[in-house]
Amino acid sequence: MIIYQLHQLHGKHICYNQIEANYNNTKGWKTVTEDAFYAEYKKVSPGVESVIDDLEDRYEKKFGKRPDKRKKRDTIEEELNADSNSTY
């Protein structure tokens, strides 16, 4: 059995048993259909853009590339605000 899950911060994950899926659900993961899993994450929740997507868009505008997926939200915010805090 394959169980597809999405998390607003961590992205996508495939579980291979119900025990793991149940544990992940307690940590904020949502079980979705295979179609929703392979669709773009923004389309999973129509009309609601996540804070992470907004940060990634701002990061891409500023630096010309998407942030590394391993970066945490706080790190992305710090990098976006770094130039505005410096004095020349």
PyMOL commands that set and color helices and strands:
alter all, ss='L'
color gray80, all
select helices_A, chain A and resi 18-26+34-38+41-44+51-63+73-85
alter helices_A, ss='H'
color red, helices_A
select strands_A, chain A and resi 3-7+11-15+30-32
alter strands_A, ss='S'
color yellow, strands_A
deselect
rebuild
show_as cartoon
